[in-house]
Amino acid sequence: MRWTRREFLTSTLAAGASGLLGRTGSVEAEAPGPAPPKITSGTDRVPLGRTGLKPTVLGIGTGTRGGSEQIALGQEGFVRLFRHAYERGIRYIDTADMYSMHLFVRFAIQGLPRDQLFILTKTMAKHPEVAKADIERFRRELRTDYLDCVLMHCMTKGSFPVDMRPVMDVLTEAKQKGRLRAIGISSHGLEPLRASVDCDWIEVQLVRINPFGQHMDGEPDEVLPICKKIHATGRGVLGMKIYGETGYESREKRLQAIRYVLQSGAVDAFTIGFTKPEQIDETLELIQEALST
């Protein structure tokens, strides 16, 4: 599905009736939840479901093209990029073991107040012993006593709630011991996304969402209703692929994507893989513009 500008404007006006981040989108289908926070900028701290965690609305991602674009910056270049984001007020950083970015992130956050940061990473472990080892290795690589959120990365099957139970139990135990603060999944496919709705184990879900259907689990009119159901359960929902993989060809389209996510009624906060400080600055401006309209 590809939306025309008229269709998009009609959709966003309808979504505007239900507000910005955290609101439900279907009055007749979803029970009213708690009043969402009033968002004023991309650096506002927002509740992440029932986890008690508060990332900033905008996060900096490290996985563009599997992390290759951030790795290409080099350690010093990435540290400068993240410090720019931090100076602008961003406190949320998304990474993953498969991006090979943990050491870059460690140096980027070195010396910063740990309790001000929201650090999310992901494990590809399919075996519980590997998951145990990953958690300890992640804490060493990032030089942190605890991880704010660890996700099972890239669920591709609708049977994951059964198949991955041993790994899920490991993450639950690590959370009980204080090594993790929240747990969940990222899905890559419509079936695992659908299956996640009824998986009560999930506390945080990372979803691919934009109005163009680029690099998503399905078309927007398939994915968004599922995301709303997930959000209505009280789980934290984080968005990714907001600009697709590397950004659309115009500021207008980027603004369109930001408006779509802010008015989706299904996303608490979102991450974008930046490679230049100007991209961070522009996105914060776009969020401000979207909120003002």
MOLINRA-V682971 format. One record per residue. N is the residue number from 1. PSI is psi as a letter, one per 30 degrees, with the letter a starting at -180 (none if undefined). Layout:
BEGIN
N,PSI  N,PSI
END
This chain:
BEGIN
1,k  2,k  3,k  4,l  5,e  6,e  7,e  8,e  9,e  10,e  11,e  12,e  13,e  14,e  15,e  16,f  17,f  18,g  19,a  20,b  21,k  22,f  23,l  24,l  25,f  26,j  27,e  28,f  29,f  30,k  31,k  32,k  33,a  34,l  35,k  36,l  37,l  38,j  39,k  40,f  41,l  42,f  43,g  44,k  45,k  46,k  47,k  48,i  49,b  50,g  51,f  52,f  53,l  54,i  55,l  56,l  57,e  58,k  59,l  60,k  61,l  62,g  63,g  64,k  65,h  66,g  67,f  68,e  69,e  70,e  71,e  72,f  73,f  74,l  75,e  76,e  77,e  78,e  79,e  80,e  81,e  82,e  83,e  84,e  85,e  86,e  87,f  88,f  89,g  90,k  91,g  92,k  93,k  94,k  95,a  96,l  97,e  98,f  99,f  100,h  101,g  102,e  103,e  104,e  105,e  106,e  107,f  108,e  109,f  110,k  111,f  112,l  113,j  114,e  115,f  116,f  117,k  118,j  119,j  120,k  121,l  122,k  123,k  124,g  125,k  126,f  127,k  128,e  129,e  130,e  131,e  132,e  133,e  134,e  135,e  136,e  137,e  138,e  139,e  140,e  141,e  142,f  143,h  144,k  145,e  146,l  147,k  148,e  149,k  150,k  151,k  152,k  153,k  154,h  155,k  156,f  157,k  158,f  159,g  160,e  161,f  162,e  163,e  164,g  165,e  166,e  167,e  168,e  169,e  170,e  171,e  172,e  173,e  174,e  175,e  176,f  177,f  178,g  179,f  180,l  181,f  182,l  183,l  184,a  185,l  186,k  187,k  188,i  189,k  190,e  191,e  192,e  193,e  194,e  195,f  196,f  197,e  198,g  199,j  200,f  201,e  202,k  203,e  204,k  205,k  206,j  207,k  208,j  209,k  210,l  211,f  212,f  213,g  214,k  215,h  216,l  217,f  218,a  219,l  220,e  221,f  222,e  223,e  224,e  225,e  226,e  227,e  228,e  229,e  230,e  231,e  232,f  233,f  234,g  235,l  236,k  237,k  238,k  239,k  240,l  241,h  242,e  243,g  244,b  245,e  246,g  247,k  248,l  249,f  250,l  251,e  252,e  253,e  254,e  255,e  256,e  257,e  258,e  259,e  260,e  261,e  262,e  263,g  264,f  265,g  266,g  267,k  268,e  269,l  270,l  271,k  272,k  273,j  274,l  275,f  276,k  277,e  278,e  279,e  280,e  281,e  282,e  283,e  284,e  285,e  286,e  287,e  288,e  289,e  290,e  291,e  292,f  293,none
END
